[in-house]
Amino acid sequence: MWLLVALLWAEVSGEELLDRIVAVVDREIILLSEVKQRARLELFQKGRYAVDDSTLRALEERILDDMIADRIILVKAQNDSTLEVTPQEVDRALDEQLSRIRREAGSQQAYEQLLRKEGLTEKDLRKRFRKEVRDYLLKQKFMAKLAMKIRVSDDEVRKFYRAYRDSFPVLPERADIAYIMIKPKVGEWKLNQVRGKAVRLLRQVRNGANFAALAEAYSEDPGSRRRGGDLGYLERGSTKWPEFERVAFSLEPGKADTVRTPLGYHVILVEDRKKDRVHVRHILLGLSPSSEDTARALALLDSLRERALSGEDFEELVERYSEDPAGRRSGWRPVEQLPKVITDAISVLKPGQISRPFKGLAGCYLVKLYDRRPGGIPDLERDWDIIKEWAFERKLQKEFEDLISEEKKKLYVEVRWTPLR
């Protein structure tokens, strides 16, 4: 879902528009600014920053048609009493989108600067886009309900294959796999060592040492270290680490303390407080596993391998032990999109075999190869499941187009602007 990213990008795009209503669908309106903003965003995402007038007008006309269809689906969804979006679902979607905006901004500090430029707080952002997110989720549920009614028979799959096989894309090599990933756990000796270092640095800070200089010398956070550990102003819920926020928001300006998060131990200094925001600096002391910690993780995976070879279900072992949700068996995956450590491991396996435990960047792995398919032009028998999915998507698209066409006859739809004129 790119909704919040698109809307926030539009806020900061810098172009002033004389706004007006360009279309009405039932009680829903479409504004000229919405069409223009979506067109700019689409061009921006494609890296096309300048296009001729005819190309732009054609794009705007297509976007207006799409937005009318989108509003029709929204009206249909609003009128469907079986569909409901809970406040909790909206909150989760907002959390995901705000996290995405932070990632796209590049850092927490850049994200805060983006908000300040528009005179916004994260609370303002949540309030502003709550309705849009709820509408989006409602439309998603309506489309899911529509898709559940679609059935594709074997005969329809064969007809689809005969009609479109010359236009099918070339398929990449694919593998059906599952894997267990375990992160080595840091031992007690290393924990005590890093905790002790954090306590010593905290003592220096409380005795008047320059925090920025200590951060530049000792912090293992490359993003903030060169800024003397400065994280800028933080709001509650703006980081992934509630324990970090708990300590930060409990401190008065000028006070410091330590806290442990999954990243390691932090020495935190609060420099300022403004209502529900605190200005924080930190020193991160990472908890990197030792060779002994890694050996313990590999030994655990080796025992799981023996259990699987003795008859235990590998997928159940994945569910129980893997620390990476992506390790679940999820059908055919393009080999080129798998992490290199995984592709290297399965390159020597035959279908049904389980690898030896091995170490990767994110942790230690155990992989099972269920099957492998070569790349190339889709074959009806070999690639039946993929071709059936394509046939389903085409049938769903036809159903959607027919629905929009039918609803245009029933609903009040007025277009007040034509981009090509």
C-alpha positions as CSV (number, residue, x, y, z in Angstrom):
1,M,0.0,0.0,0.0
2,W,1.6,3.3,-1.1
3,L,-1.3,5.6,0.1
4,L,0.5,7.4,2.9
5,V,3.8,7.7,1.0
6,A,2.0,9.2,-2.0
7,L,0.0,11.6,0.1
8,L,3.0,12.8,2.2
9,W,5.1,13.1,-1.0
10,A,2.4,15.3,-2.5
11,E,2.4,17.5,0.6
12,V,6.1,18.2,0.2
13,S,6.2,18.4,-3.6
14,G,6.1,22.1,-3.5
15,E,3.6,22.8,-6.3
16,E,0.6,25.1,-5.6
17,L,-2.7,24.1,-7.3
18,L,-5.9,26.0,-7.9
19,D,-8.1,23.2,-6.7
20,R,-11.6,22.2,-7.9
21,I,-13.8,19.2,-8.2
22,V,-13.2,17.2,-11.4
23,A,-15.6,14.3,-10.8
24,V,-18.4,13.2,-8.5
25,V,-19.2,9.5,-7.7
26,D,-22.4,9.3,-5.6
27,R,-21.4,11.3,-2.5
28,E,-17.6,11.0,-3.1
29,I,-15.7,13.7,-4.9
30,I,-12.4,13.7,-6.8
31,L,-10.3,16.9,-6.8
32,L,-8.0,18.2,-9.5
33,S,-5.1,18.2,-7.0
34,E,-5.6,14.5,-6.4
35,V,-5.3,13.7,-10.1
36,K,-2.2,16.0,-10.5
37,Q,-0.5,14.6,-7.5
38,R,-1.0,11.0,-8.6
39,A,0.3,11.8,-12.0
40,R,3.4,13.5,-10.5
41,L,4.0,10.6,-8.2
42,E,3.8,8.0,-11.0
43,L,6.2,9.9,-13.1
44,F,8.5,10.4,-10.1
45,Q,8.5,6.6,-9.4
46,K,9.4,5.9,-13.0
47,G,12.2,8.5,-12.9
48,R,10.5,10.6,-15.5
49,Y,10.7,14.2,-14.3
50,A,9.7,15.9,-17.6
51,V,7.2,14.7,-20.3
52,D,5.5,16.4,-23.2
53,D,1.9,17.8,-22.7
54,S,0.2,15.0,-24.7
55,T,1.8,12.3,-22.6
56,L,0.9,14.1,-19.4
57,R,-2.7,14.6,-20.4
58,A,-3.1,11.0,-21.4
59,L,-1.6,9.9,-18.1
60,E,-4.0,12.2,-16.2
61,E,-7.0,10.9,-18.2
62,R,-6.1,7.3,-17.3
63,I,-5.6,8.3,-13.6
64,L,-8.9,10.0,-13.5
65,D,-10.6,6.9,-14.9
66,D,-8.9,4.8,-12.3
67,M,-9.9,7.1,-9.5
68,I,-13.5,7.0,-10.7
69,A,-13.4,3.2,-10.6
70,D,-11.8,3.4,-7.2
71,R,-14.5,5.6,-5.8
72,I,-17.2,3.3,-7.2
73,I,-15.6,0.4,-5.3
74,L,-15.5,2.5,-2.2
75,V,-19.2,3.3,-2.5
76,K,-20.0,-0.4,-3.0
77,A,-17.9,-1.3,0.0
78,Q,-19.5,1.3,2.2
79,N,-22.9,-0.1,1.3
80,D,-21.9,-3.7,2.1
81,S,-23.1,-4.4,5.6
82,T,-20.9,-7.6,5.8
83,L,-17.7,-5.6,5.6
84,E,-16.1,-4.0,8.7
85,V,-12.7,-2.3,9.4
86,T,-11.8,-2.1,13.0
87,P,-9.9,0.7,14.7
88,Q,-7.1,-1.8,15.5
89,E,-6.8,-2.7,11.8
90,V,-6.5,1.0,10.9
91,D,-3.8,1.5,13.6
92,R,-1.7,-1.4,12.3
93,A,-1.9,-0.1,8.8
94,L,-0.9,3.4,9.9
95,D,2.0,1.9,11.8
96,E,3.2,0.1,8.7
97,Q,2.9,3.1,6.5
98,L,4.7,5.5,9.0
99,S,7.5,2.9,9.2
100,R,7.8,2.9,5.4
101,I,7.9,6.7,5.3
102,R,10.8,6.6,7.9
103,R,12.7,4.1,5.7
104,E,12.2,6.2,2.6
105,A,13.3,9.3,4.5
106,G,16.6,7.5,5.2
107,S,16.8,8.1,9.0
108,Q,14.7,9.1,12.0
109,Q,16.2,12.6,11.8
110,A,15.4,13.1,8.2
111,Y,11.8,11.8,8.9
112,E,11.4,14.4,11.6
113,Q,12.8,17.2,9.4
114,L,10.2,16.2,6.7
115,L,7.4,16.5,9.2
116,R,8.7,19.8,10.7
117,K,8.9,21.3,7.2
118,E,5.2,20.9,6.9
119,G,4.5,21.9,10.5
120,L,3.3,18.4,11.3
121,T,3.8,15.9,14.1
122,E,3.3,12.2,13.8
123,K,0.1,12.5,15.7
124,D,-1.1,15.1,13.1
125,L,-0.2,12.6,10.3
126,R,-2.1,9.8,11.9
127,K,-5.2,12.0,12.3
128,R,-5.0,13.4,8.8
129,F,-4.8,10.0,7.0
130,R,-6.9,7.9,9.3
131,K,-10.0,8.1,7.0
132,E,-8.0,7.4,3.8
133,V,-6.4,4.3,5.4
134,R,-9.8,3.0,6.6
135,D,-11.3,3.5,3.1
136,Y,-8.3,1.7,1.6
137,L,-8.8,-1.3,3.9
138,L,-12.5,-1.4,3.2
139,K,-11.9,-1.5,-0.5
140,Q,-9.3,-4.3,0.0
141,K,-11.9,-6.3,1.8
142,F,-14.5,-5.7,-0.9
143,M,-12.0,-6.9,-3.6
144,A,-11.1,-9.9,-1.5
145,K,-14.8,-10.8,-1.3
146,L,-15.2,-10.3,-5.0
147,A,-12.2,-12.6,-5.6
148,M,-13.7,-15.4,-3.4
149,K,-16.6,-15.7,-5.9
150,I,-14.3,-16.4,-8.8
151,R,-13.7,-20.0,-9.9
152,V,-11.5,-21.1,-12.8
153,S,-12.2,-24.5,-14.3
154,D,-9.5,-26.7,-15.8
155,D,-11.1,-26.1,-19.2
156,E,-10.8,-22.4,-18.7
157,V,-7.1,-22.8,-17.9
158,R,-6.5,-24.7,-21.1
159,K,-8.4,-22.1,-23.2
160,F,-6.5,-19.3,-21.5
161,Y,-3.2,-21.1,-22.3
162,R,-4.0,-21.6,-25.9
163,A,-5.2,-18.0,-26.3
164,Y,-2.3,-16.2,-24.6
165,R,0.7,-18.6,-24.6
166,D,2.6,-16.5,-27.2
167,S,2.5,-13.5,-24.9
168,F,3.5,-15.3,-21.7
169,P,6.7,-14.0,-19.9
170,V,9.7,-16.1,-19.6
171,L,9.8,-17.7,-16.2
172,P,12.9,-17.6,-14.0
173,E,14.3,-20.7,-12.3
174,R,12.2,-21.4,-9.2
175,A,12.6,-23.4,-6.0
176,D,10.1,-24.7,-3.4
177,I,12.0,-24.4,-0.1
178,A,11.6,-23.9,3.6
179,Y,14.3,-22.9,6.1
180,I,15.0,-22.5,9.8
181,M,17.0,-19.4,10.7
182,I,18.3,-19.0,14.3
183,K,20.2,-16.0,15.5
184,P,23.1,-16.9,17.8
185,K,22.3,-15.8,21.3
186,V,24.9,-13.7,23.1
187,G,26.4,-15.6,26.1
188,E,26.3,-14.3,29.7
189,W,30.1,-13.4,29.7
190,K,29.6,-11.0,26.7
191,L,26.5,-9.6,28.2
192,N,28.3,-8.7,31.4
193,Q,31.2,-7.3,29.5
194,V,29.0,-4.9,27.4
195,R,26.8,-4.0,30.3
196,G,29.8,-3.1,32.4
197,K,31.1,-0.8,29.6
198,A,27.7,0.9,29.4
199,V,27.8,1.5,33.1
200,R,31.3,3.0,33.0
201,L,30.3,5.4,30.2
202,L,27.1,6.4,32.1
203,R,29.3,7.2,35.1
204,Q,31.5,9.4,32.9
205,V,28.5,11.2,31.5
206,R,27.0,11.8,35.0
207,N,30.4,13.2,36.1
208,G,30.3,15.8,33.4
209,A,32.1,14.2,30.4
210,N,31.2,15.5,26.9
211,F,28.5,13.1,25.6
212,A,29.0,13.9,22.0
213,A,32.7,13.2,22.2
214,L,32.0,9.9,23.9
215,A,29.4,8.9,21.3
216,E,31.9,9.7,18.5
217,A,34.5,7.6,20.2
218,Y,32.5,4.6,21.3
219,S,29.0,4.4,19.7
220,E,28.4,1.5,17.2
221,D,25.5,3.3,15.6
222,P,27.0,4.7,12.4
223,G,24.0,6.9,11.6
224,S,24.2,9.0,14.8
225,R,27.8,8.5,15.8
226,R,29.1,11.3,13.5
227,R,26.5,13.6,15.0
228,G,27.6,12.9,18.5
229,G,24.8,10.4,19.0
230,D,22.1,12.9,18.2
231,L,18.7,11.2,17.3
232,G,16.7,14.4,17.2
233,Y,13.3,14.7,18.7
234,L,11.4,11.4,19.3
235,E,7.7,10.8,19.8
236,R,6.2,7.9,21.6
237,G,5.8,5.0,19.2
238,S,8.3,6.4,16.7
239,T,10.9,3.7,17.2
240,K,10.8,-0.1,17.1
241,W,12.1,-0.3,20.7
242,P,9.5,0.4,23.4
243,E,12.1,-0.2,26.2
244,F,14.3,2.5,24.7
245,E,11.3,5.0,24.6
246,R,10.3,4.0,28.2
247,V,13.6,5.1,29.6
248,A,14.0,8.2,27.3
249,F,10.6,9.5,28.3
250,S,11.2,8.9,32.0
251,L,14.3,11.1,32.0
252,E,14.4,14.9,32.7
253,P,16.5,17.1,30.4
254,G,20.2,16.8,31.3
255,K,19.7,13.3,32.8
256,A,21.1,10.0,31.5
257,D,20.6,6.3,32.0
258,T,21.2,2.9,30.3
259,V,18.8,0.4,28.7
260,R,19.1,-2.8,26.7
261,T,17.3,-3.4,23.4
262,P,17.7,-6.1,20.7
263,L,20.4,-3.8,19.3
264,G,22.5,-3.9,22.4
265,Y,23.1,-1.6,25.4
266,H,22.4,2.1,25.0
267,V,23.5,5.1,27.1
268,I,20.8,7.6,26.7
269,L,21.0,11.4,27.4
270,V,17.8,13.5,27.2
271,E,18.7,17.1,26.1
272,D,15.3,18.7,25.9
273,R,11.6,18.0,26.2
274,K,8.7,19.6,24.2
275,K,5.2,18.4,25.2
276,D,5.1,14.8,24.0
277,R,8.6,14.8,22.3
278,V,12.1,14.4,23.7
279,H,15.4,15.3,22.2
280,V,17.7,12.3,22.7
281,R,21.4,11.4,22.2
282,H,22.6,7.8,22.6
283,I,25.7,5.6,22.6
284,L,25.0,2.1,21.2
285,L,27.2,-0.7,22.4
286,G,26.3,-3.7,20.2
287,L,25.9,-7.3,21.3
288,S,27.7,-9.3,18.6
289,P,27.7,-13.0,19.2
290,S,31.0,-14.8,19.8
291,S,32.2,-17.9,17.9
292,E,31.0,-20.0,20.8
293,D,27.5,-18.4,20.5
294,T,27.4,-19.3,16.8
295,A,28.6,-22.8,17.5
296,R,25.6,-23.3,19.9
297,A,23.2,-22.1,17.2
298,L,24.7,-24.5,14.6
299,A,24.5,-27.4,17.1
300,L,20.8,-26.7,17.7
301,L,20.2,-26.7,13.9
302,D,22.1,-29.9,13.6
303,S,19.8,-31.6,16.2
304,L,16.8,-30.3,14.3
305,R,18.2,-31.8,11.1
306,E,18.5,-35.2,12.8
307,R,14.9,-34.9,14.0
308,A,13.7,-34.1,10.5
309,L,15.6,-37.0,9.0
310,S,14.1,-39.2,11.6
311,G,10.6,-38.4,10.4
312,E,9.5,-35.1,12.1
313,D,7.7,-32.6,9.8
314,F,10.2,-30.0,8.6
315,E,7.5,-27.4,8.2
316,E,6.4,-27.9,11.8
317,L,10.0,-27.4,12.9
318,V,10.2,-24.2,10.9
319,E,7.1,-22.9,12.7
320,R,8.4,-23.8,16.1
321,Y,12.1,-22.7,15.8
322,S,12.7,-20.3,12.9
323,E,13.2,-16.7,13.8
324,D,12.5,-15.6,10.2
325,P,8.9,-15.7,9.1
326,A,10.1,-15.8,5.5
327,G,11.4,-19.3,6.1
328,R,7.9,-20.8,5.9
329,R,7.2,-22.9,2.9
330,S,5.3,-20.6,0.5
331,G,5.3,-22.1,-2.9
332,W,7.6,-21.5,-5.8
333,R,10.2,-18.7,-5.3
334,P,12.4,-17.2,-8.0
335,V,15.9,-18.5,-7.2
336,E,17.4,-15.2,-8.2
337,Q,15.5,-13.4,-5.5
338,L,16.7,-15.7,-2.7
339,P,19.6,-14.7,-0.4
340,K,22.9,-15.9,-1.8
341,V,23.5,-18.1,1.2
342,I,20.3,-19.9,0.5
343,T,20.9,-20.3,-3.3
344,D,24.4,-21.6,-2.5
345,A,23.0,-24.2,-0.1
346,I,20.2,-25.5,-2.4
347,S,22.5,-25.6,-5.4
348,V,24.0,-28.9,-4.2
349,L,20.7,-30.4,-2.9
350,K,18.3,-32.8,-4.6
351,P,14.6,-32.5,-4.1
352,G,13.7,-33.8,-0.6
353,Q,17.1,-33.2,0.8
354,I,18.0,-31.0,3.8
355,S,21.3,-29.0,4.0
356,R,23.9,-29.1,6.7
357,P,23.6,-26.1,9.1
358,F,25.5,-23.1,7.9
359,K,26.2,-19.5,8.9
360,G,24.8,-16.4,7.1
361,L,24.8,-12.7,7.7
362,A,21.5,-12.7,9.5
363,G,22.0,-15.9,11.5
364,C,22.5,-19.6,11.1
365,Y,20.4,-21.6,8.6
366,L,19.0,-25.1,7.9
367,V,17.3,-25.4,4.4
368,K,15.1,-28.1,2.9
369,L,14.6,-28.2,-0.9
370,Y,11.3,-29.7,-1.8
371,D,11.5,-29.3,-5.5
372,R,13.1,-27.2,-8.3
373,R,11.8,-26.0,-11.7
374,P,13.9,-24.7,-14.6
375,G,13.3,-21.3,-16.1
376,G,12.0,-20.7,-19.6
377,I,8.7,-20.5,-21.6
378,P,5.8,-21.7,-19.4
379,D,4.7,-25.2,-20.0
380,L,1.0,-26.1,-19.4
381,E,1.7,-29.3,-17.5
382,R,4.8,-28.3,-15.6
383,D,3.6,-24.7,-14.8
384,W,-0.1,-25.5,-14.4
385,D,-0.4,-23.7,-11.0
386,I,1.2,-20.4,-12.3
387,I,-0.9,-20.5,-15.5
388,K,-4.1,-21.1,-13.5
389,E,-3.2,-18.1,-11.3
390,W,-2.8,-15.9,-14.4
391,A,-6.2,-17.2,-15.7
392,F,-7.7,-16.4,-12.4
393,E,-6.3,-12.8,-12.4
394,R,-7.6,-12.2,-15.9
395,K,-11.1,-13.4,-15.0
396,L,-11.0,-11.3,-11.8
397,Q,-10.0,-8.2,-13.9
398,K,-12.9,-8.9,-16.3
399,E,-15.3,-9.2,-13.4
400,F,-14.0,-5.9,-12.0
401,E,-14.4,-4.1,-15.3
402,D,-18.0,-5.5,-15.8
403,L,-18.8,-4.4,-12.2
404,I,-17.5,-0.8,-12.8
405,S,-19.4,-0.6,-16.1
406,E,-22.7,-1.8,-14.5
407,E,-22.3,0.5,-11.4
408,K,-21.7,3.5,-13.6
409,K,-25.2,3.0,-14.9
410,K,-26.7,2.8,-11.4
411,L,-24.7,5.4,-9.5
412,Y,-24.5,9.2,-10.0
413,V,-21.2,9.7,-11.8
414,E,-20.4,13.2,-13.2
415,V,-17.1,14.1,-14.9
416,R,-16.4,17.9,-14.8
417,W,-13.0,17.9,-16.4
418,T,-11.3,16.3,-19.4
419,P,-7.5,16.4,-19.3
420,L,-7.2,16.2,-23.1
421,R,-9.1,19.4,-23.6
